[in-house]
Amino acid sequence: MATKILVVEDEPAVREMICFVLKQTGYETLEAEDAEGGRACLSQETPSLILMDWMLPGTSGVELTRELKQDKLTRDIPVIMLTARGEEDDKVRGLECGAEDYVTKPFSPRELIARIKVVLRRVAPHATEEAVEAGGLRLDPASYRVSVQGSEVDLGPTEFRLLHFFMTHRDKVYSRSRLLDTVWGTNVFIEERTVDVHIRRLRKALEPFGVESLVQTVRGAGYRFSEQASGR
């Protein structure tokens, strides 16, 4: 379950260097040399983060970021702008278009990875490899294990992703369609009732440990993960 990052950069050497650093750090990479290529990637994949070059040919990185932030399917994907522009006005413009952070070229690989980790931790905690604990559950993405007081919970891959997302987005209600887009991906076309099936499987796996009530149904709205008692 490596975190996937889309690199939109028109300079081949720079793009190759960035992708090499990302892969060395354990990330999966997608590549695009312009806005059109970026859109094509996003129509097939849902990355956890986008590294966006400011000066792309044709549609600029700023314009593409603004476009993505206005689309309900891509607006939640964090964007880090990459640019040689270092003036304060340019930084403000980049952030105002919806980017979560801004890295000025030239940058060190160490700085870039640090920025990526900070943004993912803040905006997309489910995309990090950090262990998370809630309601007596402990989920470790790195070892792919879920446990309750030291006893391991046996989960399928989809239930694992669902639980990870819920545990990193506690007390928030998510519709079936939103869960499909986030956990399954926007390029997967399946019925919303599929979510209900996997929710039941997740609860069944948690039931022997007495923590199945953490995954709650909110009538007419969807599902949420909460330590506060709630009827289904």
N, C-alpha and C positions, 0 to 999 in steps of 0.2 A: 504493500500500500504506500509506495513512495509518493511524496508530494510532487505534483506536476506543475511546471512553470512554463509559460509561453514567453518566448523571447522575440520581440518584434524589433528588428535592427537591420538596416539596409547595408551596413558595411560587413562583408563576409568575415573578415579577420576578427573584428570586434565580436560579432555574433558567435563565431567559433570559440573564441576565448571564453566568453561568458558561459556558453553551454558546457565547455570542458570543466570550468570551475564548479558549475552547478552539479554536474554528474559526479565529480570527485567528492562532493559534499553529500551525495546520496539522493539528489533530486532527479526526477525524470524531466526531460525537456521537449518542448515543441518549438519549432522555428518558423519565422515568417520574415520576409525581407521588405514588406510594405503593408499598407492597410488592407489591401485586398486579400493578401495571404493570411493576415491576422484574422479577418472575418471568416475566411474559409476554414481555418483551424478551429475557430470557436463554434462553427456550425457542426463540427464533428466531435469536439472534445470540450470538457469543462475544466480548465486548469484552476489550481488553487490561487495563483497569482500571475500577473502579467508584468514583465519588464518591457517598458515602452520607450523607444527612442523618440526624441522630440522632432528631429528633422528627417522625417520620412519623405520619400518622393511621392508626389501627388497629395493625397490626404495626409496632413501632418499628424504626429503622435498626439498632439493636444486635441485636434479635432476628432480623432478616432476615440480617444479616451472619453471625451464629452459624449460622443455617440453611444459608446458602450454603457456609460452611466445612466443614459436615458432609456435603455432597453431593459425590461424587467428580467430577461434571461441572463444578462451579463452585469447588471448594475452592482451586484454584491461581490464581484471578483475584484480584489484589491489590485491597484496599479501603482507601480513605482516608475517614475519618469527618469530616463537616462538622457543627459544632455550636456553639451559643452557650455551652455548658457549659465553663468553664475551670478548674474545681477539679481537683486532682490525682487524687482518687478517681474522678471521672468519666472522666478520661483513661485511668486504669488499667483501668477497666471496659470502655472502648471497645477498648483494645488486647487485653484478655483474651478478648474475643469473637472475635478473629481478625483484626481490622483491622491493616493494615501501618503506618498513620500516622494522625495526628489533627490537624485544622486548626480552630482556634477562630475563630468569627465575631466581629466582621467581619474579613475578611482581604483583603489586596491581591491583585489578579490576578497580580502578579509572584511573590508568595509561593506562591500556589496552583500556578502552572506549575512553579516550582522544586521544590516537594514532589513533584509528579507525576513529573518527570524523575528525581528521586532514587529514588523507589520503583520505577519501571520499569527503571532501570539496575540496581537491586539484585535485584528479584524477577523481572522479565520482560525480560531484555536483548534478546530477539528482537523486542520491540515498540518499540525505540528506533530512531532514524535514524542512530546512530553506526556508523561503519565498523568492521569486525572483521577480524582477521588470524589465521590459524592454518595450520600445515602448508604454508606457501608460498602459500596462498590469501589473497586479499583480497576481501572483499565489502562493498560500499558501498550500503546501502539507499536513501540519498538520490538517488544517480545511477542506481540499479538496475543496477549493474555488478559482475561477478565477474572477477578477473584472477589470473594466475599469472606472476610476474616481468614484469609489464607487458603480457602478452598476454591479450586478453579471451577469456573463456569464454562460449560461447553457451548460455544456459539458458532453458527455458520458465518461465512464472510459478510453477507448482507446484514444479518442481525448485529454483527460486530460494528459495521459502519453506522448503522442506525443508532446503536447505543452510544458510540463515540460522539456522534453529532448531538444527540440529546444531552449527554453529560457536559458538553462544552457550550451548550445553549440552554441552560436551566431556566425553568419557570416561564419560558416563551412558548406560545402556541404556534404550531406549524401545520398548515393545511396539507392534505395528501399530495396535491400538485407541487407544493413547495418542497416537500420531502423527496418526491420523485426527481425533481430538478437537481437537488443538492446531493442526495445520497446515491441515486442511480445515474444521474447525468442527463443533460438536455438532449443528447443524441440517442437516448433509449426510449422507444415508444412502447409503453406497456400501460395497462389499465390502472386506474387509481386504486381499485380494490386490491391490487397486489400489495399495496402498503399495509392494508388491514391484515393480510395473510402473514406478513413478516412481523407485524406488531404482535400477533397472537403467538408466533413462534418465539419471539423474544421474551414475552411474558412467561410462556411455558418453561423456558430455560431458567428464568429467574425465580420461578415459583418455589422450587425446593429450598431456596435460601431465604424465602420470606421477603423478597424485595421487589416482587412483580408490580406492586402498587405504585412504584416510582414512575412507571410509564402510564400516563393517564390519558383517558379519552375526554375531550372537551366537545360536548354535543354541538353539532352544527358548525364546528370550527376546525377540528383536527386533533392533534396529539401534543402532549408536552411531557417533560421530565421534571418532576418536582418532589421535594422531600415533605411538602405540606400535604396533609391528607385531603383526598378528593374522591368523590364517587365517580364511577365510570358511566 
